[in-house]
Amino acid sequence: MWKNILGISGPKRLLVLLKKESLMKCKMKDIILLPTYNERENVAWIIPEIFSLVPDIHVLVIDDNSPDQTAEVVRGLASRYPNLSLIVREKKTGLGNAYKDTMRQLIHDQDIRSLLTMDADGSHSPEYLKELLTDISDYDLVIGSRYVAGGGVEDWEPWRKFLSRFGNMYSKFFTGLKINDFTAGFMCIRREFLERLAFEKIGSSGYSFLIELKFYLIHDFKARVKEVPIIFKSRREGESKISHQIIREGIKAPLRLFLRRIWKK
């Protein structure tokens, strides 16, 4: 299922490679999970920018076998950045599945302090990484939020602003969570909280994985949460991944979580 940067296949052998080559270099590791599909132009600048701002961070690119040779660009960068690793998946199966499969392989490593989720298209500016990493010392989940004081979006069309606002109000109503940005994909999560999570409960394979993940961490495990303001930017290069399937999944996931809340009472 997985091919790593040196061609060794299989998740168990992948983790051995990661530990030996990069992840053992600091006592407690923070790892950015960076899913990609056709992000060749964006990874070429965002990965160097991440390491310029947070040199000791670890970055694990999870590529869904991009036809635009995203993986080749990452391989080229790996010679400059020893804390950069790569997984190439067999095919595109959705953002949620990329996160789930990878998190399952990392959450039992007690040398890891936190896992970060982040878009590779430049929407999430690396300038906020230090704040997320600082705050995770006192919280279990730190969310880069567009919808708290000081946050916002940049260069969005009116329809996209409406869709995002409506989606967040819809999710808040059905999940009952007291957070402001349900679809935020820029997060820092303490590993031990993820270790408690039964990932098979999460039914979403796409972006709604982010809603379900927050629900289980906050509702079931009572995670201490902080939302920090970020400015969400339009992607620098390439095309948006939003689709009708993503919107449909975004409607279904909060309803499924609402029913779970009712049944558990």
Backbone bond lengths (Angstrom), bond angles and torsions (degrees), N, CA, C in turn:
res aa  C-N    CA-C-N  psi(-1)  N-CA   C-N-CA  omega(-1)  CA-C   N-CA-C  phi
1 M - - - 1.462 - - 1.522 111.59 -
2 W 1.329 116.22 -32.86 1.454 119.64 -173.93 1.525 109.58 -120.10
3 K 1.312 116.20 144.42 1.459 121.37 170.01 1.518 106.82 -127.71
4 N 1.320 117.04 127.78 1.464 117.61 -177.08 1.519 110.64 -96.27
5 I 1.305 114.51 -174.37 1.458 119.35 -169.32 1.529 113.31 -66.04
6 L 1.317 117.66 -23.52 1.462 120.34 179.22 1.522 112.37 -106.53
7 G 1.320 116.83 9.57 1.447 119.85 175.09 1.504 115.26 87.82
8 I 1.339 118.91 4.32 1.456 121.39 176.71 1.514 107.88 -82.30
9 S 1.321 117.96 125.60 1.459 119.82 -173.20 1.515 111.00 -101.76
10 G 1.349 114.54 161.80 1.460 121.05 177.36 1.502 111.79 97.42
11 P 1.355 118.01 135.94 1.468 120.29 -175.48 1.513 114.42 -62.87
12 K 1.347 119.00 -37.31 1.460 119.75 -177.98 1.520 110.80 -66.88
13 R 1.320 116.79 -43.66 1.455 119.87 179.69 1.521 110.41 -69.39
14 L 1.309 116.48 -30.10 1.459 120.12 176.47 1.514 110.96 -60.90
15 L 1.329 116.82 -45.91 1.455 120.00 -177.41 1.514 111.28 -65.61
16 V 1.321 117.15 -37.19 1.462 120.02 175.85 1.524 109.85 -60.02
17 L 1.335 116.70 -43.87 1.455 120.66 179.52 1.518 111.27 -61.77
18 L 1.328 116.33 -45.88 1.458 119.99 -179.05 1.522 111.03 -59.52
19 K 1.327 117.05 -44.39 1.457 120.43 -177.70 1.526 110.75 -64.56
20 K 1.315 117.15 -43.78 1.453 119.85 -175.88 1.519 112.02 -69.91
21 E 1.333 117.61 -40.35 1.454 119.81 -169.72 1.509 113.96 -89.43
22 S 1.349 117.67 -30.10 1.459 115.71 -175.57 1.508 113.91 -144.16
23 L 1.321 118.21 -38.11 1.450 119.13 -166.95 1.520 113.89 -77.14
24 M 1.320 119.03 -8.09 1.459 120.34 179.75 1.530 112.01 -91.63
25 K 1.304 117.76 4.13 1.459 119.56 -171.55 1.517 113.52 -79.12
26 C 1.318 118.69 -18.34 1.457 119.64 176.07 1.516 108.64 -130.44
27 K 1.318 115.86 156.29 1.464 120.44 -170.90 1.517 112.11 -64.52
28 M 1.315 117.44 -52.99 1.458 121.71 176.62 1.523 107.93 -118.55
29 K 1.316 116.18 126.05 1.457 120.87 -170.29 1.524 111.56 -100.41
30 D 1.306 115.67 143.08 1.457 123.43 167.89 1.521 106.14 -115.64
31 I 1.326 116.45 126.65 1.459 120.69 -173.04 1.523 110.28 -121.97
32 I 1.324 116.24 125.34 1.458 121.31 172.96 1.523 108.51 -86.65
33 L 1.332 116.09 125.16 1.456 121.64 172.76 1.525 107.18 -94.52
34 L 1.319 116.61 120.34 1.463 121.87 -172.16 1.531 109.70 -122.02
35 P 1.339 118.04 88.04 1.468 120.12 179.62 1.535 110.66 -69.72
36 T 1.326 116.04 142.05 1.464 119.88 -179.41 1.521 111.18 -138.28
37 Y 1.311 114.33 146.86 1.466 122.65 166.57 1.526 106.47 -151.72
38 N 1.312 115.46 112.22 1.466 122.13 -176.97 1.533 111.68 55.92
39 E 1.315 115.33 56.65 1.471 121.45 179.69 1.528 111.18 -123.06
40 R 1.325 115.95 34.46 1.471 120.19 -175.74 1.529 112.40 -55.88
41 E 1.337 116.97 -48.06 1.465 119.63 -177.54 1.520 111.71 -66.60
42 N 1.333 116.76 -35.69 1.462 119.82 -175.32 1.528 113.12 -77.01
43 V 1.339 117.88 -40.75 1.470 117.94 -179.72 1.522 110.98 -65.60
44 A 1.327 116.86 -25.27 1.463 120.46 -178.37 1.522 112.17 -63.79
45 W 1.340 117.34 -27.90 1.469 119.09 178.93 1.525 112.94 -108.97
46 I 1.350 117.74 -32.51 1.465 117.53 -173.11 1.524 112.07 -73.60
47 I 1.329 118.19 -34.56 1.464 119.77 179.43 1.534 111.06 -65.13
48 P 1.341 119.57 -49.01 1.471 118.30 174.89 1.524 113.18 -58.75
49 E 1.331 117.26 -36.34 1.466 119.34 179.98 1.525 111.05 -66.68
50 I 1.337 116.83 -40.06 1.470 120.15 177.59 1.524 110.15 -58.28
51 F 1.319 116.78 -49.89 1.468 119.93 -176.40 1.530 112.19 -70.35
52 S 1.322 117.52 -26.66 1.466 118.94 177.18 1.523 111.20 -69.53
53 L 1.333 116.85 -30.38 1.462 121.54 -178.68 1.523 112.82 -90.46
54 V 1.339 116.55 -35.72 1.475 121.22 -178.66 1.532 107.58 -133.18
55 P 1.320 118.40 80.39 1.468 121.31 -171.77 1.523 114.81 -60.49
56 D 1.340 118.57 -29.20 1.460 121.04 -175.61 1.528 113.68 -90.19
57 I 1.324 117.46 -1.02 1.459 120.43 -179.37 1.530 109.50 -69.39
58 H 1.329 116.40 158.70 1.462 122.02 172.63 1.517 108.13 -111.82
59 V 1.307 116.63 137.32 1.462 122.05 -179.70 1.521 108.53 -121.03
60 L 1.325 115.32 125.05 1.461 121.65 177.07 1.525 108.01 -116.48
61 V 1.317 116.70 108.14 1.463 122.16 178.16 1.526 108.59 -83.18
62 I 1.336 115.70 130.00 1.466 122.02 179.66 1.518 106.79 -114.26
63 D 1.307 116.52 98.00 1.461 120.72 -173.65 1.526 111.35 -99.62
64 D 1.327 115.78 130.95 1.466 121.46 -179.66 1.525 111.41 -87.02
65 N 1.335 115.98 48.11 1.465 122.32 176.69 1.527 111.02 56.79
66 S 1.323 116.09 51.60 1.464 121.80 -176.08 1.525 111.69 -59.97
67 P 1.339 117.24 130.36 1.466 119.10 177.62 1.523 113.79 -71.57
68 D 1.336 117.96 -12.80 1.471 120.15 -178.77 1.530 112.81 -88.52
69 Q 1.338 116.90 10.68 1.468 121.86 176.74 1.524 113.66 70.37
70 T 1.333 116.49 32.17 1.465 119.93 174.20 1.525 110.78 -54.15
71 A 1.331 116.37 -43.50 1.467 120.47 -177.39 1.524 111.75 -60.65
72 E 1.325 117.14 -35.57 1.462 119.85 179.92 1.527 111.16 -66.05
73 V 1.318 116.58 -36.88 1.464 119.79 177.19 1.526 109.96 -64.78
74 V 1.338 116.24 -42.34 1.466 120.26 179.56 1.524 110.26 -64.00
75 R 1.316 117.11 -41.89 1.465 120.14 178.01 1.527 110.80 -59.74
76 G 1.322 115.99 -39.16 1.455 119.23 178.18 1.521 112.78 -64.65
77 L 1.333 116.37 -36.11 1.463 120.81 179.56 1.523 112.39 -74.37
78 A 1.332 116.96 -25.61 1.466 120.84 -174.52 1.524 112.52 -62.22
79 S 1.314 117.45 -26.68 1.467 119.30 178.91 1.528 111.61 -69.81
80 R 1.332 116.48 -23.45 1.472 121.04 178.84 1.519 112.45 -91.88
81 Y 1.328 116.51 -25.55 1.462 120.60 -173.77 1.532 109.88 -125.54
82 P 1.325 118.16 98.09 1.469 120.75 -177.12 1.518 113.85 -64.36
83 N 1.330 118.66 -18.74 1.464 121.28 179.16 1.524 112.43 -90.67
84 L 1.316 116.86 12.58 1.463 122.13 178.68 1.519 109.67 -101.85
85 S 1.334 116.41 128.18 1.464 121.97 178.00 1.524 109.54 -130.74
86 L 1.317 115.67 165.21 1.461 121.17 -173.34 1.518 111.60 -141.25
87 I 1.321 115.34 136.08 1.461 122.43 167.33 1.521 106.82 -116.69
88 V 1.321 117.86 131.26 1.459 122.13 172.50 1.522 107.83 -110.98
89 R 1.320 116.32 114.38 1.454 121.65 179.61 1.527 109.70 -83.43
90 E 1.330 115.76 161.15 1.458 119.45 -174.62 1.521 112.76 -67.64
91 K 1.339 116.30 -34.47 1.462 119.20 -177.86 1.520 109.42 -159.32
92 K 1.325 115.25 170.88 1.456 121.67 179.92 1.524 109.76 -78.46
93 T 1.337 116.21 117.57 1.469 120.56 179.29 1.523 112.32 -126.04
94 G 1.326 117.85 9.73 1.456 120.44 175.61 1.516 113.18 108.56
95 L 1.327 114.57 150.88 1.461 121.38 -179.85 1.519 112.02 -58.75
96 G 1.333 116.37 -44.62 1.462 120.35 -178.24 1.509 112.40 -60.81
97 N 1.319 116.98 -43.78 1.461 119.99 179.16 1.524 111.51 -66.08
98 A 1.325 116.84 -36.74 1.469 119.57 177.27 1.526 110.68 -60.84
99 Y 1.332 116.07 -44.49 1.464 119.92 178.38 1.527 111.44 -66.79
100 K 1.324 116.98 -47.30 1.473 120.51 -176.68 1.521 111.45 -59.03
101 D 1.320 116.27 -50.27 1.465 119.97 -176.78 1.526 111.41 -61.36
102 T 1.323 116.47 -38.59 1.463 120.16 -178.13 1.519 111.87 -75.34
103 M 1.320 116.76 -44.10 1.463 119.88 179.88 1.519 111.41 -60.12
104 R 1.316 116.85 -40.07 1.470 120.00 179.27 1.521 111.43 -56.00
105 Q 1.321 117.09 -34.35 1.459 120.75 -176.64 1.529 113.32 -82.48
106 L 1.324 116.96 -14.98 1.464 120.11 -174.22 1.520 114.65 -108.93
107 I 1.328 117.79 -22.52 1.470 120.07 -167.31 1.524 114.64 -69.85
108 H 1.313 118.27 -14.09 1.467 119.50 -179.54 1.530 112.72 -95.39
109 D 1.319 116.74 -0.03 1.464 121.30 178.22 1.527 108.58 -83.01
110 Q 1.315 116.76 106.32 1.461 121.02 -174.59 1.525 113.26 -73.56
111 D 1.312 117.69 -5.25 1.461 120.54 173.52 1.527 111.85 -81.69
112 I 1.327 116.58 -7.27 1.461 120.99 178.99 1.522 109.03 -92.92
113 R 1.320 116.48 128.19 1.461 120.75 176.20 1.521 110.93 -85.64
114 S 1.332 116.85 -47.71 1.461 119.61 -175.66 1.519 110.98 -149.52
115 L 1.334 114.28 156.93 1.454 122.56 171.46 1.522 107.73 -115.92
116 L 1.325 115.95 137.88 1.454 121.16 178.50 1.523 109.59 -114.67
117 T 1.321 116.45 139.72 1.457 121.54 173.10 1.522 107.85 -106.61
118 M 1.333 115.44 141.19 1.468 119.13 -172.32 1.520 109.03 -160.21
119 D 1.325 117.24 140.57 1.461 121.32 175.67 1.523 109.94 -76.99
120 A 1.322 115.16 145.63 1.464 120.35 -178.52 1.522 112.88 -91.28
121 D 1.338 117.53 -1.38 1.463 119.99 -172.38 1.523 114.17 -93.40
122 G 1.331 117.16 4.93 1.453 120.53 179.58 1.508 114.48 92.59
123 S 1.341 117.44 -3.33 1.468 120.41 177.93 1.521 111.39 -63.13
124 H 1.326 115.98 -34.07 1.462 122.03 178.12 1.527 108.10 -102.24
125 S 1.309 115.78 108.90 1.461 119.37 -176.72 1.523 110.91 -72.83
126 P 1.334 117.66 131.64 1.466 120.34 177.40 1.523 113.89 -59.80
127 E 1.323 118.10 -15.11 1.466 120.43 -178.63 1.525 112.29 -61.88
128 Y 1.348 117.82 -20.30 1.463 120.98 -178.64 1.529 113.10 -89.46
129 L 1.310 117.63 -5.72 1.463 120.40 -174.26 1.525 112.53 -60.49
130 K 1.316 117.53 -43.25 1.469 119.85 -177.27 1.521 111.40 -60.63
131 E 1.330 117.25 -38.84 1.463 119.99 179.84 1.523 110.94 -66.93
132 L 1.328 117.18 -43.04 1.463 120.00 177.92 1.525 110.75 -61.11
133 L 1.318 116.81 -43.09 1.459 121.21 -177.89 1.525 112.06 -69.50
134 T 1.315 117.25 -33.41 1.467 120.46 176.51 1.520 110.71 -68.40
135 D 1.322 116.77 -44.85 1.466 120.96 -175.29 1.522 113.20 -71.65
136 I 1.327 118.21 -23.96 1.468 119.08 -177.92 1.530 110.95 -68.16
137 S 1.318 117.93 -14.06 1.465 120.62 175.26 1.522 111.51 -66.18
138 D 1.329 117.44 -25.97 1.465 121.88 -176.63 1.524 113.60 -113.70
139 Y 1.337 116.91 -5.58 1.464 120.92 -178.36 1.523 109.44 -132.07
140 D 1.337 115.07 167.64 1.463 120.59 178.14 1.521 111.88 -96.58
141 L 1.318 115.69 -25.19 1.464 122.13 -179.09 1.527 108.35 -144.31
142 V 1.315 116.27 122.72 1.466 121.23 176.46 1.524 107.33 -117.50
143 I 1.333 115.38 124.56 1.460 121.91 -174.72 1.521 109.66 -111.85
144 G 1.321 116.93 128.06 1.454 121.04 170.32 1.514 108.38 -78.99
145 S 1.334 116.57 108.11 1.464 121.22 -167.56 1.524 112.74 -109.70
146 R 1.337 114.09 136.36 1.467 120.54 174.41 1.517 111.92 -82.87
147 Y 1.337 116.48 -17.96 1.461 120.23 -166.59 1.524 113.65 -117.92
148 V 1.329 116.10 34.48 1.461 121.83 166.44 1.523 107.04 -119.61
149 A 1.336 116.28 166.48 1.467 120.60 -178.26 1.526 110.69 -54.67
150 G 1.310 115.72 126.83 1.454 121.15 -178.90 1.511 113.78 97.76
151 G 1.334 117.20 -14.70 1.455 121.61 178.75 1.517 111.66 -92.80
152 G 1.329 116.30 173.01 1.453 119.54 178.31 1.514 111.54 169.71
153 V 1.326 115.11 -173.56 1.461 121.90 178.12 1.522 108.40 -124.41
154 E 1.315 115.21 157.79 1.464 121.08 -175.71 1.522 109.52 -128.51
155 D 1.326 116.30 129.18 1.472 122.40 174.01 1.526 113.18 62.21
156 W 1.328 116.51 39.31 1.464 120.37 175.99 1.519 110.49 -97.39
157 E 1.339 115.78 142.39 1.453 120.64 173.15 1.525 109.16 -70.36
158 P 1.352 118.40 153.60 1.474 121.01 -179.47 1.521 114.00 -55.12
159 W 1.347 118.08 -38.93 1.464 119.94 -178.75 1.524 111.22 -64.20
160 R 1.332 116.03 -35.19 1.460 118.89 -179.02 1.525 111.04 -72.85
161 K 1.336 116.57 -37.37 1.461 119.84 175.43 1.521 111.02 -61.82
162 F 1.342 115.83 -44.34 1.464 120.12 179.59 1.522 110.72 -62.37
163 L 1.332 116.64 -46.65 1.461 120.85 -177.93 1.523 111.03 -60.69
164 S 1.323 117.14 -41.83 1.458 121.05 -179.54 1.522 111.43 -67.41
165 R 1.327 116.82 -45.93 1.470 120.65 179.58 1.524 110.90 -63.02
166 F 1.329 116.25 -45.46 1.460 120.02 179.86 1.524 110.53 -62.93
167 G 1.331 116.87 -43.37 1.457 120.65 179.51 1.512 112.69 -60.26
168 N 1.320 116.65 -37.32 1.460 119.97 179.31 1.520 112.08 -72.06
169 M 1.339 117.75 -40.28 1.466 120.23 176.64 1.526 110.70 -65.20
170 Y 1.311 115.98 -41.04 1.467 122.61 178.34 1.530 110.26 -60.82
171 S 1.324 116.32 -47.08 1.468 120.73 -179.09 1.520 111.47 -66.51
172 K 1.333 116.96 -39.29 1.466 120.37 179.55 1.525 110.70 -63.74
173 F 1.323 116.83 -41.17 1.464 121.16 -179.25 1.528 111.28 -62.66
174 F 1.320 117.21 -47.00 1.462 120.00 -173.63 1.526 113.63 -82.74
175 T 1.323 118.18 -28.44 1.473 118.79 -179.73 1.522 112.64 -89.11
176 G 1.326 116.77 -26.09 1.459 120.13 -178.55 1.516 114.11 77.11
177 L 1.316 118.11 8.15 1.462 120.88 -178.70 1.524 110.96 -80.59
178 K 1.320 115.83 146.26 1.460 121.53 -177.61 1.524 110.91 -98.63
179 I 1.313 115.41 52.17 1.459 119.66 173.71 1.525 107.90 -120.29
180 N 1.322 116.23 170.31 1.462 120.24 -171.78 1.522 114.53 -109.15
181 D 1.326 117.70 -23.27 1.466 119.99 -176.36 1.528 109.72 -127.40
182 F 1.328 115.89 90.66 1.463 121.63 -174.99 1.519 112.38 -75.14
183 T 1.315 117.07 -32.87 1.458 119.53 -176.76 1.525 112.52 -93.92
184 A 1.330 116.77 8.40 1.464 119.94 178.35 1.525 110.62 -58.38
185 G 1.328 115.11 133.18 1.453 119.42 178.88 1.514 113.65 -109.39
186 F 1.331 116.42 5.85 1.467 121.62 -179.57 1.520 107.12 -106.86
187 M 1.331 116.51 99.69 1.461 121.05 -172.48 1.516 110.75 -141.37
188 C 1.325 114.55 156.95 1.459 122.49 170.70 1.523 107.14 -125.72
189 I 1.333 116.99 126.92 1.461 121.95 -171.86 1.520 109.50 -128.91
190 R 1.315 116.39 131.60 1.463 119.82 176.45 1.525 109.59 -66.65
191 R 1.316 115.83 133.61 1.461 121.15 -174.75 1.518 113.34 -57.79
192 E 1.346 117.60 -40.60 1.464 119.10 -174.37 1.524 112.46 -65.27
193 F 1.337 117.05 -24.59 1.463 118.93 175.71 1.520 110.82 -73.68
194 L 1.308 116.79 -38.42 1.460 120.20 175.83 1.521 111.27 -66.51
195 E 1.326 116.64 -31.65 1.464 120.73 -179.17 1.522 111.18 -63.71
196 R 1.313 117.52 -27.03 1.465 121.61 -179.03 1.527 112.41 -82.36
197 L 1.306 116.84 -11.68 1.461 121.26 -171.76 1.525 111.87 -83.56
198 A 1.337 115.97 132.60 1.465 121.59 172.14 1.528 107.17 -87.81
199 F 1.310 117.00 99.05 1.461 120.63 -172.64 1.524 112.83 -64.18
200 E 1.334 116.81 -21.88 1.467 118.35 179.14 1.523 112.17 -66.63
201 K 1.330 117.19 -16.57 1.467 120.24 176.15 1.524 111.92 -69.34
202 I 1.315 116.66 -25.53 1.462 120.75 -176.24 1.520 108.94 -81.82
203 G 1.326 115.59 114.07 1.460 120.42 -175.08 1.510 114.44 -89.17
204 S 1.313 118.08 -15.88 1.466 121.26 -175.74 1.521 111.01 -80.35
205 S 1.326 115.36 136.92 1.465 120.22 177.49 1.525 112.00 -102.36
206 G 1.341 116.42 -13.33 1.458 120.58 -177.53 1.513 112.61 -110.43
207 Y 1.320 116.08 -142.16 1.467 121.73 -174.74 1.526 112.91 -65.55
208 S 1.333 118.01 -24.98 1.469 120.06 -179.81 1.519 112.33 -68.21
209 F 1.325 116.50 -11.52 1.465 120.25 170.09 1.525 110.19 -52.08
210 L 1.328 116.75 -36.17 1.466 121.33 -177.80 1.520 111.63 -65.45
211 I 1.339 116.97 -35.68 1.465 121.37 177.08 1.522 109.91 -68.28
212 E 1.319 116.35 -47.90 1.468 120.59 -177.95 1.521 111.35 -64.63
213 L 1.316 116.80 -40.56 1.462 120.25 179.66 1.524 110.49 -59.79
214 K 1.321 116.84 -46.99 1.467 119.98 178.60 1.525 110.82 -61.19
215 F 1.325 116.64 -40.93 1.462 120.27 -178.28 1.525 110.99 -59.45
216 Y 1.315 117.62 -50.28 1.463 119.97 -176.38 1.530 111.54 -67.98
217 L 1.317 117.26 -38.60 1.464 119.28 179.47 1.523 111.74 -66.21
218 I 1.329 116.75 -40.62 1.466 120.37 -175.83 1.524 111.69 -87.27
219 H 1.323 117.61 -48.22 1.466 121.25 -175.42 1.523 111.81 -72.96
220 D 1.322 116.93 -47.75 1.466 120.30 -175.17 1.527 112.69 -83.94
221 F 1.326 117.41 -40.84 1.463 120.42 -171.94 1.527 113.26 -106.15
222 K 1.327 116.55 0.94 1.475 121.60 175.70 1.529 112.03 55.91
223 A 1.297 115.96 42.39 1.462 120.47 178.94 1.524 110.88 -60.04
224 R 1.314 115.37 139.35 1.470 121.20 173.39 1.531 107.55 -78.04
225 V 1.332 115.48 123.06 1.462 120.41 -169.88 1.524 111.33 -117.29
226 K 1.306 115.22 140.71 1.461 120.90 169.36 1.527 108.35 -131.53
227 E 1.324 116.20 134.23 1.458 121.50 173.18 1.526 108.63 -105.05
228 V 1.315 116.04 124.40 1.462 120.64 178.00 1.526 108.19 -109.71
229 P 1.328 117.73 140.52 1.466 119.70 -176.26 1.522 112.64 -71.26
230 I 1.324 115.20 136.60 1.462 121.52 172.78 1.529 108.66 -134.60
231 I 1.302 116.06 156.54 1.459 121.80 169.61 1.524 107.00 -99.88
232 F 1.318 115.40 116.74 1.464 122.01 -179.15 1.526 108.02 -86.88
233 K 1.313 116.18 122.06 1.462 121.50 -175.82 1.526 111.23 -102.00
234 S 1.320 116.16 155.28 1.459 119.94 172.96 1.523 108.82 -68.53
235 R 1.334 115.39 149.43 1.464 118.96 -178.96 1.524 110.38 -56.17
236 R 1.329 115.77 145.16 1.461 119.89 -177.76 1.523 111.16 -78.13
237 E 1.337 117.01 -42.11 1.462 121.78 -178.28 1.522 109.37 -133.86
238 G 1.343 116.20 157.99 1.458 120.78 174.01 1.517 113.44 84.25
239 E 1.350 114.59 -172.98 1.455 121.89 -174.68 1.519 110.99 -110.76
240 S 1.343 115.18 149.26 1.464 121.31 178.29 1.525 110.40 -63.29
241 K 1.351 116.15 146.58 1.462 121.25 179.77 1.532 112.56 -93.90
242 I 1.330 118.31 1.21 1.458 120.22 -176.90 1.526 109.89 -64.94
243 S 1.344 116.32 140.56 1.461 121.78 -176.82 1.520 109.59 -149.06
244 H 1.338 115.73 170.23 1.467 120.18 177.12 1.528 110.80 -62.27
245 Q 1.326 117.08 -35.49 1.464 120.37 178.85 1.525 110.97 -63.43
246 I 1.319 116.87 -40.59 1.466 120.84 178.78 1.523 110.38 -64.22
247 I 1.341 116.74 -41.03 1.463 120.55 179.26 1.525 110.57 -65.49
248 R 1.338 117.15 -43.55 1.474 120.46 178.61 1.523 110.91 -60.99
249 E 1.312 116.44 -43.02 1.461 120.43 179.20 1.522 110.51 -64.30
250 G 1.347 116.45 -35.23 1.458 120.87 178.12 1.515 113.05 -67.32
251 I 1.314 117.19 -24.60 1.469 121.40 175.31 1.524 110.40 -79.59
252 K 1.311 116.62 -41.80 1.469 121.31 -174.63 1.529 112.93 -72.36
253 A 1.323 117.43 -40.19 1.468 120.14 -172.63 1.526 112.95 -60.35
254 P 1.343 121.09 -49.35 1.470 119.65 178.61 1.523 112.85 -62.67
255 L 1.333 117.68 -34.65 1.468 120.29 176.84 1.520 110.56 -63.63
256 R 1.327 116.37 -42.76 1.465 120.80 178.63 1.528 110.62 -62.65
257 L 1.314 117.00 -39.73 1.464 120.59 179.14 1.525 111.43 -70.39
258 F 1.329 116.97 -34.29 1.463 120.86 176.31 1.529 110.31 -62.39
259 L 1.324 116.82 -45.70 1.465 120.38 179.01 1.521 110.76 -62.68
260 R 1.316 116.72 -36.93 1.463 119.31 178.15 1.524 110.64 -64.74
261 R 1.333 117.16 -40.87 1.471 120.53 177.41 1.525 110.79 -60.02
262 I 1.317 116.82 -43.25 1.469 121.39 -178.17 1.520 110.88 -66.02
263 W 1.323 116.58 -45.07 1.467 120.61 -177.46 1.519 112.23 -66.00
264 K 1.339 117.24 -29.83 1.467 119.98 -177.31 1.519 112.87 -81.81
265 K 1.328 117.26 -10.47 1.468 119.60 -179.79 1.520 110.52 -76.91
